[in-house]
Amino acid sequence: MVPAITEGGRSFKGAAAYYLHDKRQEGEAVRFTSKRVAWTQTVNLSTDDPDRAWKIMAHTALAQGELKAAAGVKATGRKLTKPVHAYSLAWHPDEKPTKEDQLKAARDSLKAQGLDEHQAIILSHNDEPHTHVHILVNRVHPKNGIAANLSNSKLKLSEWAQAYEQARGKVYCEQRVENNAKRKQGEFIRAPRVPRQAYEFNRATSNDRLGAEFAQTEQRQKDAWLYDIGRQMRTSHARQWEELKRTYDTVRSRRQDKTGKLKAEKAVEIKTRAKGRWRDLFRRQRDQLKTFDTAERGIISKFFNMALVYRMLRRQNRTADAMTIFYTLMSSAQRRDVFDQAQLTERRALARFIRQEVKAAASALDREAVPDLDALRTQYLGQCGQLRQTQDQQKAELKAKWQVRNNERGEELAPIRERAAKYRQARHFRRGRSIKDDDLYRRPPQKPDPGQGGQGGGPKMG
């Protein structure tokens, strides 16, 4: 009897898909046939259908918290991440146990591990020349939700298998008896059952992990150098664009400030020259107002003011009717309003003329600045194009360096990745497909390898 424990799993669905179906062939993603399954039996489950059974087991594992709460168990400890416990029992090729013998041995092995109250599926495969069964167990107790402690399951199964062979009257594995005896005397014996493929790979690559760490660290350092160059280049490029834009804005502002200063000087010059015209206008209007007021005090001279106001009124309002003109001429106050409005219009006309002169001078200065601003913009755009070309060339050079670096990294890490792929393949071999159990008996003992701490080339029992 050789018990073999598979590493704990997370998915009942994945485990059931493997044990309840035929092995996948090369190139297949999934296999739905079940020709190698001879029979199945459920334990502590309300159904004999294995497809429904694993779903119930999965539901029980997911409801662990609710089960604990209902049973009054404190929800303490680390969260259970691997509720699947799977192991196999293999008989010697000379043994021909019946189905009842296999079921009894499977149930006894569950009890030996303290799992007799847990949900389980027992199934037999017929794809090997020796008789063997697989037991798929839910670590979560279906009533209280407590996860079974499997830390000593391997030793418990080893002792149970020894007692099983001794009870049947023939011991096939003497090494296990010797190891268990040493353990009872307090001696630490470690005899892991390692598949040949995994053992040979681990032996050939025992120091590869350290070499891989060194190689990967070296590659990361080389990558970091290029990453640093890239960061510095991006920072430098951004700074170059900011500096170019700032220089352009500064020179452009200086030229515009110069034009603005010339405009202000020209406006002052024009307004200074206009002071004499304002002085003459104000003197003339004061004389006219004095003459107008004097005429308003005489009887006959009023007619001269009426004639003057009539001409002003016609210039101010050409559409006025005769009645409005008559009443305006007859009123002294209205005649004065028309006279004042005429003088105000004359002052406004002079102010408008000065403003137009200032505006014309400013427009002339703006036109003079246009060639300089256009030349400055053309120069700026040229510098932008040149800077963009230079930066694109630097980016292309860095990209080429990264391509070379990627090729170098791939060449340096290719052997390590190949060995890692073999290691994953070996782990898959160890988890999902155990070696033929009858090989444990057929393989001759091998001499210890001094380089491996006294371990032989094949798996040990017990």
TIGUKE-741989 format. One record per residue: residue in one letter; x, y, z of N, C-alpha, C in turn. Coordinates in steps of 0.2 Angstrom, whole numbers, plus 5000, padded with zeros to 4 digits. Layout:
AXYZXYZXYZ
...
// end
This chain:
M500449945000500050005000500450065000
V500350104995500750174995500250234995
P500250265000499750325000500250384997
A499950434993500250484990499750544991
I500050604994499650664995499750714989
T499250734986499350794981499350854985
E499750904982499750974986499051004986
G498851034991498251064992498051114986
G497351114985497151144979496551194981
R496451244977495951294978495251274975
S495251234970494651234966494351154966
F493751144968493451084968493251064961
K493151114957492951104950493551084946
G494151114947494751094943494951024945
A494851004952495050934954494550884951
A493950904951493450854949493550844941
A493650894938493750894931494350844929
Y494850844933495450804932495250734934
Y495050714940494950654942494350614939
L493850654937493250624935493250614927
H493750634924493750624917494450594915
D494550574908495150554906495650604905
K496250584905496850634904496850664898
R496950734898497050764892497550744887
Q497450744881497950724876498350794874
E498850784871499250844869498850884864
G498850944866498450994861497751004863
E497550964868496850974871496851024876
A496251064877496151104882495751074888
V495351024886494850994891494650924888
R494550874892494350814890493750794894
F493150774890492550754893492350684894
T492750644891492650574892492850544899
S492550494901492750464908492850384908
K493150364903493250294902493750264907
R494150304910494650274915494350274922
V493750304923493450304930493050234930
A493250194935492950124935492250134940
W492350174945491750184950491950244954
T491350264957491450324962490950304968
Q491150334974490750334980490850394984
T490250424986490250484990490250464997
V490550515001490550505009490250565012
N489850555016489450615020489150665015
L488950645010488550685005487850655004
S487450695002486750675001486550654994
T487150644990487050624983487550574981
D487450524977487950484974488250504967
D487950564965488150584958488850634960
P489350614957490050644959490050714956
D489650734950489650804948489250844952
R488750814956488350854961488750864967
A489150804969489450804975489950854976
W490350864970490950914971490650984971
K490050994968489751064969489551074976
I489251024979489051034986489651044991
M490151014989490851024993491051094992
A491051114986491251184985490751234989
H490151224988489651264992489851265000
T489951205002490151205009490751245011
A491251235007491851275008491751355008
L491351375003491151445003490751465009
A490351425012489951445017490251435024
Q490951425024491251415030491151465036
G491051525034490951575039490251565042
E489751555038489051545040489051485045
L489351425043489351365047489651375054
K490251415054490551435060490051475065
A489751525062489251565066488651525068
A488451475064487851435066488051385072
A488651365072488951315077489251355083
G489251415083489551455089490251455089
V490551445083491351445083491551515081
K492051535085492351605083492651605076
A492551655073492851665066493551695067
T494051655069494751675070495151635066
G495851655066496351615062496351645055
R496851615051496951635044496351615040
K496251655035495651625030495951565026
L495451515025495651455022495651475014
T496251465011496251475004496351415000
K496451355003496551294999496051235003
P495451235001495051185005495051115002
V495351104996495351044993495951004995
H495850944998496350895000496250834996
A496750814992496750754988497350704989
Y497250644989497750594990497550524986
S497950484985497850424982498150364986
L497850304985498050244988498150194983
A498750164983498950124977499150054980
W498950004977499149934980499649904975
H500049854978500549824974500249784968
P500549784963500249744957500049674958
D500349644963500249574965499549574969
E499349624972498749624976498149644971
K497549614973496949614969496349634974
P496349694977495849704981495149714978
T494649694981493949704978493749774979
K493149794976492949864977492749874985
E492449824988492349834995493049844999
D493549804997494149815001494449885000
Q494349914994494649974992494250034996
L493550024996493150075000493350075007
K493450015010493550005017494250045018
A494750025014495350055015495350135014
A494950155010494850235009494550265015
R494050235017493650255023494150255029
D494550205030495050195036495550245035
S495750265029496250315028496050385030
L495350395029495050455031495050465038
K494850405042494850405049495550415052
A496050395049496750395051496950475051
Q496650515047496850585046496350625050
G495850595053495350635057494850665052
L494750635046494350665041493650625040
D493550575044492950535043492250565043
E492250625046491650665046491550715040
H492050725036492150775031491850745025
Q491650785020491350765014491950745009
A491850685006492350665001492050624996
I492450614990492250574984492850524984
I492650464984493150404982493050384975
L493550374971493450354964494050314962
S493950264958494450214956494550224949
H495150224947495450224940495650154937
N495550144931495750084928496350094923
D496650154923497150164918497850144919
E497950114925498550084927498550014928
P499049974928499049904929498949884936
H499049924941498949914948498349944950
T498049924955497449954958497550014962
H497150064961497250124965496650164965
V496550204970495950244971496150314973
H495750364971495950434973495350454978
I495550494983495050524987495150594987
L494550624986494450704985494050724992
V494450764996494150785003494050855003
N493450875007493350945008493650955015
R494150995016494451015023493951045027
V493451085025492951115029492451065032
H492351065038491851015041491151045039
P490750995037490051015035489551045040
K489751035047489351055052489551115056
N490251115058490451175061490951225057
G491051205051491451245047492251245048
I492451205053493151215055493551175050
A494151205048494551175043495051125046
A495051065043495451015046496251035045
N496551015051497351025051497650965048
L498050975042498350915038499050925039
S499350955044500050955045500450895045
N500050845049500450775050500050725046
S499750745041499350685037499850645033
K500350665031500850615028501150565033
L501250585039501550535044500950485046
K500350515047499750475049499650425043
L499650445037499550395032500050345031
S500750365033501250315033501150265038
E500950285044500850235049500250195048
W499750225045499150185044499350135038
A499650155033499850105027500250045030
Q500750065035501150005038500749955041
A500249985045499849945049499349905044
Y499149935039498749905034499049845031
E499749845029500049795026500249735031
Q500349765037500549715042499949675044
A499349705044498749665046498549615040
R498749635034498549585029499149535028
G499649535032500049475032500749485028
K500749535024501349545020501549615019
V502149635021502449705020502849715014
Y502549755010502949765003503449825004
C503349865009503849925009504249925016
E504749885016505149885022505449945024
Q505649995019505950055021505450095025
R504850095024504350135028504350105035
V504350045036504450015043505050045046
E505550045043506250065046506150145048
N505850185043505850255044505350265050
N504750235050504350245056504650225063
A505050175063505350155069505850205071
K506250235067506650285069506250345071
R505750365068505350415070505050405078
K504850345079504650335086505150345091
Q505850335089506350345093506650415094
G506250465090506350535091506850555085
E507050515081507450535075507050565069
F507250625067506950655061507050625055
I506550595052506650565045506250595040
R506550615035506150655030506250615023
A505650585021505750545015505150565010
P505250615007504650645002504650594996
R504050594994503850554988503850604982
V504450604979504550654973504550614966
P504150634962504150604955504750614952
R504950564948505650564945505750624941
Q505250644937505350704932505550764937
A505150774942505250834946505950824950
Y506150764952506750754956507350774951
E507350744945507950754941507950824939
F507450864938507450934936507750974942
N507450954948507750994954508450984955
R508650914954509350904955509850934950
A509550944944509950974939509951054940
T509551074943509451154943509451174951
S509751144955509651154962509951224964
N510451254960510651324961510451374956
D509951354952509751394946509351454949
R509051454955508651504957509051564959
L509651544962510151594964510451634958
G510651584953510851614947510351654943
A509751634944509251674940509151744944
E509151744950509151804954509651854952
F510251824952510851874949510751894942
A510551854938510451874931509851924930
Q509351914934508751964933508952024936
T509352024942509552084945510052124940
E510452094937510952124932510552154926
Q510052114924509652144918509252204921
R508952204927508552264929509052324930
Q509652314932510152364933510252394926
K510352354921510452384914509852414911
D509252394913508652424911508552494915
A508752494921508652554925509052604922
W509652594919510052644916509752674910
L509352634906509052664900508452694903
Y508052674908507452704910507752774913
D508252784916508552844919508652894913
I508952864908509152904902508452934899
G507952884898507352904896506952964900
R507052954907506753004911507053074910
Q507753074910508153134909507953164902
M507953124897507753144891507053184890
R506553154893505953184893505953244897
T506253244903506353314907506653364903
S507253344899507653394895507153424890
H506853374886506453394881505853444883
A505553434888505053484891505353544893
R505953544896506253604898506453644891
Q506753614886506953644880506353684877
W505753644877505153684874504953744878
E504953734885504753794889505253844888
E505853834887506353884886506253924880
L506153884874506053914868505453954868
K504953934871504253974871504354034875
R504754024881504854084885505254134881
T505754114877506254164874505854194868
Y505354164865504954194860504454244863
D504154224868503654274871504054334874
T504654324876505054384879505254434873
V505554404868505754444862505054484859
R504554444858503954474856503654524860
S503654514867503454564871503854624871
R504454614870504954674870504754714864
R504654684858504454724852503854754853
Q503354724856502654754857502754814862
D503154804867503254854872503554914868
K503954904864504354964860503754994856
T503354964852502854994848502355034853
G502155004859501755034863502055104866
K502655094867503055154870503055214864
L503155194858503155244852502455264851
K501955224852501255254852501155304857
A501355294863501255344869501555404867
E502255404865502555464863502255504858
K502055464852501755494847501055534849
A500655494853500055524856500155594860
V500755594864500955654868501155704863
E501455684858501755734853501155774850
I500655734847500055754844499655804848
K499555774855499155814859499455884861
T500155884861500555944863500455994857
R500455964851500356014846499656044846
A499156004848498456024848498356074853
K498756084858498656134863498456204861
G498856224856498756284853498156294849
R497956244846497256244843496756244848
W496756214853496256214859496256284862
R496856314862496856384865496556434861
D496656434854496356474849495656464849
L495356404850494656384850494356414856
F494656404862494256434868494256504868
R494856544865494856614865494256634860
R494256604854493756624849493056614852
Q492956564855492256544858492056594864
R492556614868492356664873492156734870
D492556754865492356814861491656814858
Q491556754855490856744852490356744857
L490456714863489956714868489856784871
K490356824872490356894874489956934870
T490056924863489656964858488956944858
F488856874859488156854859487756884865
D488056884871487756904877487556984876
T488057014873487957094872487357104868
A487357064862486757074857486157054860
E486057014865485456994868485157054872
R485557094874485357154879485057204874
G485157214868484857264864484257244860
I483857284858483257264855483357254847
I483757294844483857284837484457224836
S484857224841485457174840485257104841
K484657094844484357034845484156994838
F484057044833483857014826484556984823
F485157014825485756984823485856914826
N485656914833485756844836485256794833
M484656814831484156774829484356744822
A484756784818484956764811485556714812
L485956724817486556684819486256614821
V485756614826485456554829485056514824
Y484756554819484456514813484956474809
R485456504808485956464804486256404808
M486356414814486556364819486056304819
L485456324820484956284821484856234814
R484956274808484856234802485456184801
R486056204804486556154804486456094809
Q486156114815486056054820485456014818
N484956044815484356004814484056024807
R484255994802483956014795483255994794
T482955954798482255924797481755964802
A482056014805481556054810481056094806
D480456084808479856124805479856194806
A479556234803479556304803479256334810
M478756294813478456314819478956304825
T479356254825479856244830480456294829
I480656314823481156364822480856434824
F480256444823479956514825479956514833
Y479756464837479756474844480456474847
T480956434843481556434846481856504845
L481756544839482056604838481756664843
M481056644845480756694849480956694856
S481256634859481456624866482156644867
S482356684871483056704873483356644876
A483056604880483456544883483556494878
Q483056484873483156434868483756454863
R483756514862484256544857484956534861
R485056544867485656524871485856454871
D485356404871485456334871485756314864
V485456344859485756324852486456354851
F486556414854487256444853487756394857
D487556374864488056334868488156264864
Q487556244861487656174858488156174852
A488056234848488556244843489256244845
Q489456284850490056284853490356214855
L489856174858490056114861490256064855
T489856074850489956024844490556044841
E490756104841491456124838492056094842
R491956094849492456074853492555994852
R491955964851491955894850492255874844
A492155914839492455904832493255904833
L493455954836494155964837494455894841
A494155874846494355824850494355754846
R493855744842493755694837494355694832
F494555754830495055754825495755734828
I495855754834496455744837496455664839
R495955634841495955564842496055524836
Q495755544830495955514824496655514822
E496955574823497655584821498055534826
V497855534832498255484836498155414834
K497555394832497455324830497855314823
A497855354819498155344813498955344814
A499155374818499855374820500055304823
A499555274828499655214831499655154825
S499155164821499055114815499755114811
A500055174810500655174806501155134810
L501255144816501755114820501655034820
D500955014821500854944821501054914814
R500954944809501154924802501854914802
E502254964805502954964805503254904809
A502854884814503054824818502854754815
V502454754810502254684807502754654804
P503254674800503754644798504254614803
D504354644808504754624813504454564817
L503854574818503454514822503454454817
D503254464811503254404806503954374806
A504454414806505154384805505254344812
L505054374817505154334824504754274824
R504154274822503754214822504054154817
T504254184811504554134806505154104810
Q505554144813506154114816505954064822
Y505454084825505254034831504953974828
L504553974823504353914820504953864817
G505453904814506053864812506353834818
Q506453864823506753834829506353784832
C505653784831505253734834505353664830
G505353674823505453624819506153594820
Q506653634821507353604822507353564828
L507053594834507053564840506653494840
R506153494836505753434836506153384832
Q506453404827506853354823507453324827
T507753364831508253344836508053294841
Q507453314844507153274849506953204846
D506653204840506453144837507053094836
Q507553124834508153084833508453054839
Q508353094845508553064851508153014853
K507453024852506952974854507152904850
A507252914843507452854839508052824842
E508552854844509152824846509052784852
L508652814857508452784863508052724862
K507552724857507152664855507552614852
A508052634848508552584845508952544851
K509152584856509552564862509052514866
W508452524866507952484870507852414866
Q507852424859507752364855508352314856
V508952344856509552304857509552284864
R509352324869509252294876508852244877
N508252244874507752194874508052124871
N508352134865508652074862509152044867
E509652084870510152064875509752024881
R509252064883508952034889508651964888
G508251964882507951894880508551844879
E509051854876509651804875509851784882
E509951834887510251824893509751774898
L509151794897508651764901508351704898
A508451684892508151634888508251564892
P508951554894509051484897508651484904
I508651534907508251534914507551524913
R507251564908506551554907506351484904
E506851454901506751384898506751334904
R507251344909507251304915506651314919
A506351384920505751394924505151364921
A505151354914504551324911504651244912
K505251224912505251154914505051144922
Y505251184926505051184933504351184934
R503951234930503251234930502951164928
Q503251144923502951074920503051024925
A503651024929503750974934503250984939
R503151044941502651054947501951034944
H501751044938501151014936501150944936
F501650914934501750844934501650814941
R501950844946501850824953501150834956
R500850894954500150904956499650864953
G499650864946499050834943499150764940
R499750734940499850674937500450644941
S500350594946500850564949501150504945
I501750484947502050434944501750364945
K501850314941501550254942501750224949
D501250204953501450184959501850114959
D501650074954502050014955502750024953
D502950084950503650094949504050104956
L503650114961503950124968504250054970
Y503950004968504249934970504749904965
R504649924958505049904953505749934953
R505749994955506350034954506950014959
P507449994957508049964961508250024966
P508550004972508750064976509350094973
Q509450154974510050194970510450224976
K511150224974511650254979511450324980
P511650344987511550414989511950454984
D511750514983512150564979512450614985
P513150614985513350664990513250734989
G513050754983512950824982512250844984
Q511850794986511150804987510950784994
G511450784999511250775006511050705007
G511250655003511150585005510450555002
Q510150594998509550574995509650544988
G509350484987509450454981509050484975
G509150444969508850474963508150474963
G507750424966507050414966506650434972
P506050424972505650444977505750394983
K505650414989505650374995504950364998
M504850305001504250285003504250305011
G503650305014503550315021503550395023
// end
